[in-house]
Amino acid sequence: MPISFFKTHMVLTGIDTNNDPDRTDTLIFASSGTTGEQTSRHFVPDLALYDAISTQIFEQTYGPLSNFHILALLPSYLERNNSSLVYMVQQFMTRSGGLQASEPTSGFFLHNHAELTEHLRQLARQSDQKKILLIGVTFGLLDWAESEPDLSFLGKLPNLVVMETGGMKGRRKELLREEVHEILTERLGVQTIHSEYGMTELLSQAYSMGNGVFRPSSTLRVFLRDINDPFSLYPETSMLTGSRQTGGMNIVDLANLDSCSFIEAQDLGQYVGRDGDFRVIGRFDNSDVRGCNLLAI
């Protein structure tokens, strides 16, 4: 199903959420967009499923959330009240135990860069050996890295994970993911930049632990279609051999039980390796500028 249907239709399986006592917490997530742009809406009747799936995927990749302090630099997402990313990260913070009122060690940051830096310094002085996850929208991390005079202490934190997501949101010039990571590693003094791939229309995520290579989760798979023929899929041998042929991304998300599990996205990707790993290298010319965009081809 073309992903644009989430903009024009209520995509649901037909479940009557009004008469199902187990599905009373329906929430509508909306995608980011520029002023006047029609955004996608994802109706999620079962928030417990989203919580469970997103937690499982993260912990399968990085280990228990209880081992993390989580800091989120998410301008543009925090300025909306229907972001699936903000919801997910807030659930992560709760599960990590970092939102305790007495002494919170996790939290969201908007444009208060100096406060974020000081919070990281304080965590660096703690001796609890917990990992620190700093997840930020790409343009927000770049703005922070350029505005703070000295972030070299971050390179001395062995348990720090810096994760970018969400792209530029039209706030900065679009860059290749490799260029973004080069800037951030130099400014922050860290060896590797991690990435999260997700979107409003999906309940599953994929994570990259470096070099922009995403590992599909247990509920998500990516299949590549011919750029000029949407009905022609690249053969499975392309996935098995890690072919670098570029194609449009068709995404199977088994967590989308209440909407649609088979999405024709407007991202361009390549297979990497032999296990379905993939890169996101851009978007189709005629697609809208979206959060996961790093390069408009």
Secondary structure, 3 states (H helix, E strand, C coil): CECCHHHHCCCCCCCCCCCCCCCCCCEEEECCCCCCCCCCEEEECCHHHHHHHHHHHHHHHHCCHHHEEEEEECCCCCCCCCCHHHHHHHHHHHHHCCCCCCCCCCEEECCCHHHHHHHHHHHHHCCCCCEEEEEEEHHHHHHHHHHCCCCHHHHHCCCEEEEEECCCCCCCCCCCHHHHHHHHHHHHCCCCCEEEECCCCCCCCEEECCCCCEECCCCEEEEEECCCCCCCECCHHHHHHCCCCCEEEEEEECCCCCCCCEEEEEEEEEECCCCCCEEEEEECCCCCCCCCCCCEC
